[in-house]
Amino acid sequence: MRKRAKATAERGGEEEGNFSAALTRGLHILRAFTADDASLGNQDFIERTGLPKATISRLTYTLVGLGYLTYDESLGRYSIGPATVSLGYSALSSSPVVHVARPLMQELADDTGAAAALGTRDGVEMVYLANCRSMSPVSLRLNVGSRLPIWRTAMGLAYMAEMLPERREALLEQIVRLEPGKAKEILGHVNDARAQYAKRGFVASFGAWYSYINAVGVAFRPTDGSQLVALTCGGIVDILPREKCMKEVGPALVQLGKRMHARLQGQADPGPAPRKRPD
């Protein structure tokens, strides 16, 4: 089971301002779950949130009563409840960005034989809001809710390249604080991503997350004021070699962003990027 970095310290002091400490801690409990977790026990919550056992017990009791968690007495473990599922489904189904992006992402996935996804930042990770896969048996098997490291992935690096400078610097400080021994490597990845993004409009990542995965990412800033998101298309190196990423997938992903913008504005869809003829 994959462990997440403790969230409490990195998301700011919950006693600051007008934040409700109880509500903040309750949300930390729910955010402890990842897409890979069917259930969690009290010790998992303690490790992932940094909250004391007595607080965990009190909050989980309340969350079960409200339907945000369910409790299996025979296993002594908790799973996401129907109220949480309904809340997440409502958020995704009502998002015009997700609605517009999904068919275009599926088109790109089918065309490349890879996997396309849309995500946004949650703390120091990217979280999938939508994903589409091709029929290829070796397509990436990540799902909505899956989490990826920001500085090791094309999605995360494209997102950082588009962030406002002061917000990017604050995020960099958080990431480096979690992995101080990799500060130079992290800054190198981010600076390279910014240079790529300025030159080509997309970020390519070759084997930085897993050695056998290549991916391309672009950021998308909705004009309705909703949160910054990022799009990615990735797959194993046999399906997406470097040359294909740079010459085909990158430009196609940039064009996908333009098509999303046009559709959200009620304008004519400019269509997919033209295919390059083989030499």
Buried (B, 14 or more C-beta within 10 A) or exposed (E): EEEBBBBBEEBEEBEEEEEEEEEBBBBBBBBBBBEEBEBBBBEBBBBBBEBEEEBBEBBBEBBBEEEBBBBEEEEEBBBBBEBBEEEBEEEBEEBEBBBBBBEBBBBBBBBBBBBBBBBBBEBBBBBBBBBBBBEBEEBBEBEBBBBBBBBBBBBBBBBBBBBEEEEBEEBBEBBBEBBEEBEEEBBEBBEBBBEBBEEBBBBBBBEBBBEEBBBBBBBBBBEEEEEBBBBBBBBBBEBBEEEBBBEBBBBBBBBBBBBBBBBBEEEEEEEBBEEEEEE
